[in-house]
Amino acid sequence: MTSQVEPTLHGKAAQSVRTNPKRLAEIELWRTDLRVLLRVLQDSRTPWYASALMFCVLLWGAMPVDPLPDVIPLAGIADDVTVFLIIRSAVYRMIPDEIIDYHTEIVAESKRIRFGPARAVASIVVVQILLIFVALGAFGLLLV
């Protein structure tokens, strides 16, 4: 059973993704890769220098001072993305394949069981409880 992922884009971009399944698959591939990368970097078996390198590139991306400012259309973002992709590739080469394979399997398995019936019911119950608290608070009936 395959689950269809709704993109969080709006306007023409969202329409383009909905009508192009290949584009939707690319977005899902990036999301999966990011999940694997975050899990790998949190693993204690990952070499410290790989985690430090990835942290530095994320810190560099968040800095307001940049060789090509982000206000320059396309060029400002393109240099950040290019540096991130090069460093990501280097980080993956520094990490043993067993660790990457292990976390890739876990992410793939979590995607298969991401949102089953039990989680759907639990989510509905939590949302209803929150709505009750909001309604009681709005009417001043919640005494805390």
ZIQUI-V961057 format. One record per residue. D_CENTER is the distance of its C-alpha to the mean C-alpha in whole Angstrom. Layout:
d_center: <D_CENTER/D_CENTER>
//
This chain:
d_center: <22/19/17/17/13/14/12/12/14/18/21/22/19/18/21/21/18/20/23/21/20/19/17/15/15/13/10/10/11/8/5/8/9/6/6/10/10/9/11/14/14/15/17/21/22/20/22/22/23/19/17/20/19/15/16/19/17/14/17/19/16/17/20/22/25/24/26/25/24/22/24/26/24/22/24/22/18/19/20/17/15/18/18/15/15/19/18/15/17/20/18/17/21/22/20/22/22/22/19/17/19/18/15/14/17/15/12/14/16/14/13/17/17/14/17/20/23/23/20/21/24/23/20/23/26/23/23/27/28/26/28/31/30/30/33/35/34/34/38/39/39/37/39/37>
//
